[in-house]
Amino acid sequence: MPRKGAEVVDVRYDRIKIDDDRHKSVLFQFDEKEVWLPRSLIEVNIDDKTVAMPAWKAEQEGIEGYVV
């Protein structure tokens, strides 16, 4: 997860496309957009289909519109 003090947001995803322990990142799908997110920066909640990440990362990846 992000450094202490960093703003964390929950982002709703449509599906996880690739989640394999061999990869250091997870491939998420947000509508038609696919985004690789590093495991070191995220926490996934499968039950409500959200991924917690630093706000700056959501903005950098262009998925801030999916913040819940």
Rosetta blueprint (number, residue, H / E / L):
1 M L
2 P L
3 R L
4 K L
5 G L
6 A L
7 E L
8 V E
9 V E
10 D E
11 V E
12 R E
13 Y L
14 D L
15 R E
16 I E
17 K E
18 I E
19 D L
20 D L
21 D L
22 R L
23 H L
24 K L
25 S E
26 V E
27 L E
28 F E
29 Q E
30 F E
31 D L
32 E L
33 K E
34 E E
35 V E
36 W E
37 L E
38 P E
39 R H
40 S H
41 L H
42 I L
43 E E
44 V E
45 N E
46 I L
47 D L
48 D L
49 K L
50 T E
51 V E
52 A E
53 M E
54 P E
55 A H
56 W H
57 K H
58 A H
59 E H
60 Q H
61 E H
62 G L
63 I L
64 E H
65 G H
66 Y H
67 V E
68 V L
